[in-house]
Amino acid sequence: MGWGNGRSLGEISMRCVILGLLALVLPTLAVAQGGEQLLVPVPQGYVLAHSAAGPDGALQEYIPSAETLGAWSQMMTVRDFPALAGADPAAFHGNLIQSLTAACPTAQYAEVTATVERGAPVHIVLAGCPVSPVTGGEEWFLSKAIGGQTALYNVQGAWRGPATRELVEGWTILLRDVVLCDPARAEMPCPAP
């Protein structure tokens, strides 16, 4: 799977996203494809560090305001893939894990859940590299993929360092609030403005 932007596969796999463990998660990002809207709570204190859009989809990377893309401790990544509309989120994660294990021979991963939320298939995995070939350190991410009708959506919370209970629980809570809505579909109502 090509990730573009001239970044190595290992770098992309580990940078996938970092959602914050901050207690107040007030702002919400809405990524729209057609009538669908991906509602993503942006952790307080995080700023948009990088964004790109093209025919293959859109990418936004958020990091704590005092950090840089070259030196981050946590990151939230939001992506949409219009070409994967209707695709199985578990298959998407299968490809992601395959890329991760190719880049990091010591990679570890576990399926967290496979379910349906608001009429859309959802798959969540926890994955990491105990010794990243890019940074030499430990990197982990929790990834939520949602199969929409107009795109496949992926939100990841990533961090550098061990997968502590606090980090995993914090990102799990944040990803729980990532939802797909569509005003044209009764099972996916969008919140009132």
Secondary structure as UniProt FT lines:
FT   TURN            5..6
FT   HELIX           9..15
FT   STRAND          28..33
FT   TURN            34..35
FT   STRAND          36..41
FT   TURN            44..45
FT   STRAND          46..54
FT   TURN            55..56
FT   STRAND          57..64
FT   TURN            65..66
FT   TURN            69..70
FT   STRAND          74..81
FT   HELIX           82..84
FT   TURN            85..86
FT   HELIX           89..103
FT   TURN            105..106
FT   STRAND          108..117
FT   TURN            118..119
FT   STRAND          120..129
FT   TURN            133..135
FT   STRAND          139..147
FT   STRAND          152..160
FT   HELIX           165..176
FT   STRAND          179..181
FT   TURN            183..184
FT   TURN            186..187
//
